[in-house]
């Protein structure tokens, strides 16, 4: 079974591409979604987070995301420590997920794929890109974020240029029909033995 990493910056269209792979029969794992679940359900992870950030990291058994963000995003060491707790737990959960699947390939979607894991782990890394203006428009259409907030997020993410150096394949996600064709071609490759 092939492990495919899928990544891209905010507004590039990772979710759109992921849904295309899923529609073609791929098993999909959304790292951000699963990390939130693990940070709430895995008692060892919960305990470590409380020791690192404090009991206020949780409220009524749920993640207190605003508090955690305040604590870690201006403290690089604490953010690194939090990632050192969460990323290995997500990796272990993903490997368990892989064992339960019966597909030719699994697509693991993560915005931080290239920052948080070894490229050697993946059979292929697919990077989804789009021009900055397109990305900004997409995010503005789906959220209340301002152009300045979106640009700040883009600036904090690994640049497309740096990402392209690590990626196996780049999908330029502007014209949906072209994106669908690219995904279908990759699907055929990933499905071949």
Sine and cosine of phi, psi and omega as CSV:
sin_phi,cos_phi,sin_psi,cos_psi,sin_omega,cos_omega
0.00,0.00,0.78,-0.63,-0.03,-1.00
-1.00,0.08,0.60,-0.80,0.06,-1.00
-0.96,-0.29,0.89,-0.45,-0.05,-1.00
-0.94,-0.34,0.83,-0.55,0.08,-1.00
-1.00,-0.03,0.73,-0.68,0.01,-1.00
-0.85,-0.53,0.81,-0.59,-0.04,-1.00
-0.55,-0.83,0.11,-0.99,0.01,-1.00
0.31,-0.95,0.35,-0.94,-0.03,-1.00
-0.96,0.27,0.14,-0.99,0.01,-1.00
-0.82,0.57,0.76,-0.65,0.05,-1.00
0.99,0.16,0.00,1.00,-0.02,-1.00
-0.96,0.29,-0.50,0.86,0.03,-1.00
0.93,-0.37,0.50,0.86,0.04,-1.00
-0.84,0.54,-0.71,0.71,-0.05,-1.00
-0.90,0.44,-0.65,0.76,0.03,-1.00
-0.87,0.50,-0.74,0.67,-0.01,-1.00
-0.91,0.41,-0.66,0.75,0.02,-1.00
-0.85,0.52,-0.70,0.71,0.00,-1.00
-0.89,0.45,-0.55,0.83,0.05,-1.00
-0.91,0.42,-0.71,0.70,0.04,-1.00
-0.88,0.47,-0.68,0.74,-0.02,-1.00
-0.89,0.46,-0.66,0.75,0.01,-1.00
-0.90,0.44,-0.45,0.90,0.03,-1.00
-1.00,0.08,-0.01,1.00,0.10,-1.00
0.95,-0.30,0.06,1.00,0.02,-1.00
-0.96,0.28,0.55,-0.84,0.19,-0.98
-0.98,0.19,0.64,-0.77,-0.03,-1.00
-0.81,-0.59,0.55,-0.83,0.00,-1.00
-0.74,-0.68,0.88,-0.47,-0.03,-1.00
-0.98,-0.17,0.97,-0.23,-0.16,-0.99
-0.85,0.53,-0.69,0.73,-0.04,-1.00
-0.89,0.46,-0.70,0.71,0.01,-1.00
-0.89,0.45,-0.70,0.71,-0.01,-1.00
-0.94,0.35,-0.58,0.82,0.04,-1.00
-0.87,0.49,-0.67,0.74,0.02,-1.00
-0.88,0.47,-0.67,0.74,0.03,-1.00
-0.89,0.46,-0.74,0.67,-0.02,-1.00
-0.89,0.46,-0.63,0.77,-0.02,-1.00
-0.93,0.38,-0.24,0.97,0.03,-1.00
-0.96,-0.27,-0.60,0.80,-0.14,-0.99
-0.99,-0.12,-0.49,0.87,-0.05,-1.00
-0.99,0.13,0.96,-0.29,-0.13,-0.99
-0.89,0.46,-0.54,0.84,0.05,-1.00
-0.91,0.41,-0.69,0.73,0.04,-1.00
-0.90,0.43,-0.70,0.71,0.02,-1.00
-0.84,0.54,-0.73,0.69,-0.01,-1.00
-0.87,0.49,-0.71,0.70,0.00,-1.00
-0.90,0.44,-0.64,0.77,0.01,-1.00
-0.91,0.41,-0.66,0.75,0.03,-1.00
-0.89,0.46,-0.63,0.78,0.04,-1.00
-0.92,0.39,-0.60,0.80,-0.02,-1.00
-0.97,0.24,-0.72,0.70,-0.17,-0.99
-0.95,-0.31,-0.43,0.91,-0.04,-1.00
0.92,-0.39,0.30,-0.96,-0.03,-1.00
-0.89,0.46,-0.39,0.92,0.00,-1.00
-0.93,0.36,-0.10,1.00,0.07,-1.00
-0.92,0.40,-0.28,0.96,0.01,-1.00
-0.78,-0.62,0.56,-0.83,0.06,-1.00
-0.69,-0.73,0.88,-0.48,-0.05,-1.00
0.81,0.59,0.65,0.76,0.05,-1.00
0.98,0.20,0.01,1.00,0.00,-1.00
-0.93,-0.37,0.43,-0.90,0.05,-1.00
-0.87,0.49,0.71,-0.70,0.12,-0.99
-0.99,-0.12,0.99,0.15,-0.17,-0.99
-0.88,0.48,-0.63,0.78,0.00,-1.00
-0.89,0.45,-0.70,0.72,0.00,-1.00
-0.89,0.45,-0.73,0.69,0.00,-1.00
-0.87,0.50,-0.70,0.72,0.01,-1.00
-0.86,0.51,-0.70,0.71,0.03,-1.00
-0.87,0.49,-0.63,0.78,-0.06,-1.00
-0.96,0.28,-0.58,0.82,-0.16,-0.99
-0.96,-0.27,-0.48,0.88,-0.18,-0.98
-0.97,0.24,-0.27,0.96,0.14,-0.99
-0.95,-0.31,0.21,0.98,0.00,-1.00
-0.75,-0.66,1.00,0.03,-0.08,-1.00
-0.82,0.57,-0.58,0.82,0.00,-1.00
-0.92,0.39,-0.67,0.74,0.00,-1.00
-0.93,0.37,-0.61,0.79,0.05,-1.00
-0.89,0.46,-0.68,0.73,0.04,-1.00
-0.88,0.48,-0.68,0.73,0.02,-1.00
-0.90,0.43,-0.64,0.77,0.04,-1.00
-0.90,0.44,-0.71,0.70,0.02,-1.00
-0.88,0.48,-0.57,0.82,0.01,-1.00
-0.93,0.37,-0.37,0.93,0.08,-1.00
-1.00,0.09,-0.75,0.67,-0.17,-0.99
-0.98,0.20,-0.72,0.69,-0.10,-0.99
-0.86,0.51,-0.71,0.70,0.04,-1.00
-0.89,0.45,-0.57,0.82,0.02,-1.00
-0.92,0.39,-0.63,0.78,0.04,-1.00
-0.92,0.39,-0.67,0.74,0.02,-1.00
-0.86,0.51,-0.71,0.71,0.01,-1.00
-0.89,0.45,-0.66,0.75,0.02,-1.00
-0.90,0.43,-0.65,0.76,0.02,-1.00
-0.89,0.45,-0.69,0.72,0.00,-1.00
-0.89,0.45,-0.60,0.80,0.07,-1.00
-0.91,0.42,-0.67,0.74,0.05,-1.00
-0.86,0.52,-0.70,0.71,-0.01,-1.00
-0.84,0.54,-0.66,0.75,-0.03,-1.00
-0.90,0.44,-0.40,0.91,-0.05,-1.00
-1.00,-0.01,-0.08,1.00,-0.08,-1.00
-0.99,-0.12,0.44,-0.90,0.04,-1.00
-0.75,-0.66,0.85,0.53,0.01,-1.00
-0.79,-0.62,0.25,-0.97,0.02,-1.00
-0.93,0.37,-0.51,0.86,-0.03,-1.00
-0.45,-0.90,0.38,-0.92,0.04,-1.00
-0.84,-0.54,0.69,-0.72,0.04,-1.00
-0.96,-0.27,0.85,-0.52,0.00,-1.00
-0.96,-0.27,0.92,-0.39,-0.05,-1.00
-0.98,-0.18,0.78,-0.62,0.03,-1.00
-0.40,-0.92,0.76,-0.65,0.07,-1.00
-0.91,0.41,-0.48,0.88,-0.07,-1.00
-0.97,-0.24,0.37,0.93,-0.07,-1.00
-0.81,0.58,-0.74,0.67,-0.08,-1.00
-0.97,0.26,-0.40,0.92,0.03,-1.00
-1.00,0.09,-0.42,0.91,-0.21,-0.98
-0.92,-0.40,-0.03,1.00,0.00,-1.00
-0.53,-0.85,0.34,-0.94,0.02,-1.00
-0.95,0.30,0.72,-0.69,0.02,-1.00
-0.92,0.39,-0.33,0.94,0.01,-1.00
-0.92,0.39,-0.39,0.92,-0.06,-1.00
-0.93,0.37,-0.47,0.88,-0.15,-0.99
-0.99,-0.11,0.60,-0.80,0.11,-0.99
-0.97,0.26,-0.47,0.88,0.03,-1.00
-0.36,-0.93,0.63,-0.78,0.10,-0.99
-0.90,-0.43,0.87,-0.50,0.00,-1.00
-0.97,-0.22,0.85,-0.53,0.04,-1.00
-0.97,-0.24,0.80,-0.59,0.06,-1.00
-0.99,-0.17,0.80,-0.60,0.00,-1.00
-0.79,-0.62,0.26,-0.96,0.12,-0.99
-0.30,-0.96,0.43,-0.90,0.04,-1.00
-0.85,0.52,0.51,-0.86,-0.06,-1.00
-0.81,0.59,-0.68,0.74,-0.04,-1.00
-0.89,0.45,-0.65,0.76,0.02,-1.00
-0.90,0.44,-0.70,0.72,0.00,-1.00
-0.88,0.48,-0.71,0.71,0.00,-1.00
-0.88,0.48,-0.71,0.70,0.01,-1.00
-0.87,0.48,-0.68,0.73,0.00,-1.00
-0.88,0.48,-0.72,0.70,-0.04,-1.00
-0.93,0.38,-0.65,0.76,0.03,-1.00
-0.89,0.46,-0.58,0.82,-0.01,-1.00
-0.95,0.31,-0.36,0.93,-0.05,-1.00
-0.94,-0.35,-0.07,1.00,-0.06,-1.00
-0.57,-0.82,0.02,-1.00,0.03,-1.00
-0.99,-0.12,0.17,0.99,-0.06,-1.00
-0.94,0.35,0.57,-0.82,0.06,-1.00
-1.00,0.07,0.25,-0.97,0.05,-1.00
-0.84,0.55,-0.68,0.74,-0.01,-1.00
-0.89,0.46,-0.66,0.75,0.01,-1.00
-0.91,0.42,-0.66,0.75,0.00,-1.00
-0.92,0.40,-0.70,0.72,0.02,-1.00
-0.88,0.47,-0.59,0.81,0.04,-1.00
-0.91,0.42,-0.66,0.75,0.05,-1.00
-0.89,0.46,-0.72,0.69,0.00,-1.00
-0.86,0.51,-0.68,0.73,-0.03,-1.00
-0.89,0.45,-0.55,0.84,-0.02,-1.00
-0.99,0.16,-0.19,0.98,0.00,-1.00
-1.00,-0.06,0.35,-0.94,0.07,-1.00
-0.86,0.51,0.72,-0.69,-0.04,-1.00
-0.92,0.40,0.40,-0.92,0.05,-1.00
-0.86,0.51,-0.61,0.79,-0.02,-1.00
-0.88,0.47,-0.74,0.67,0.01,-1.00
-0.92,0.40,-0.61,0.79,-0.01,-1.00
-0.92,0.39,-0.64,0.77,-0.04,-1.00
-0.88,0.48,-0.51,0.86,0.02,-1.00
-0.91,0.40,-0.47,0.88,-0.04,-1.00
-0.99,-0.13,-0.32,0.95,-0.08,-1.00
-0.98,0.20,0.48,-0.88,0.09,-1.00
-1.00,0.09,-0.60,0.80,-0.09,-1.00
-0.64,-0.77,0.62,-0.78,0.06,-1.00
-0.88,-0.47,0.78,-0.62,0.11,-0.99
-0.95,-0.32,0.90,-0.44,0.09,-1.00
-0.99,0.12,0.94,-0.33,-0.13,-0.99
-0.99,-0.16,0.99,0.15,0.04,-1.00
-0.86,-0.51,-0.81,0.59,0.02,-1.00
-0.99,-0.13,0.90,-0.44,-0.16,-0.99
-0.85,0.53,-0.61,0.79,-0.01,-1.00
-0.90,0.43,-0.62,0.79,0.03,-1.00
-0.93,0.36,-0.62,0.79,0.05,-1.00
-0.89,0.45,-0.71,0.70,0.02,-1.00
-0.86,0.50,-0.66,0.75,0.02,-1.00
-0.90,0.44,-0.69,0.73,0.04,-1.00
-0.87,0.48,-0.69,0.72,0.00,-1.00
-0.90,0.44,-0.68,0.74,-0.01,-1.00
-0.89,0.46,-0.67,0.74,0.04,-1.00
-0.88,0.47,-0.67,0.74,0.04,-1.00
-0.91,0.41,-0.66,0.75,0.03,-1.00
-0.83,0.56,-0.70,0.72,0.01,-1.00
-0.89,0.46,-0.66,0.76,0.04,-1.00
-0.90,0.44,-0.73,0.68,-0.06,-1.00
-0.93,0.37,-0.47,0.88,-0.03,-1.00
-0.99,0.14,-0.35,0.94,0.00,-1.00
-0.96,0.28,0.63,-0.77,-0.01,-1.00
-0.96,0.27,0.00,0.00,0.00,0.00
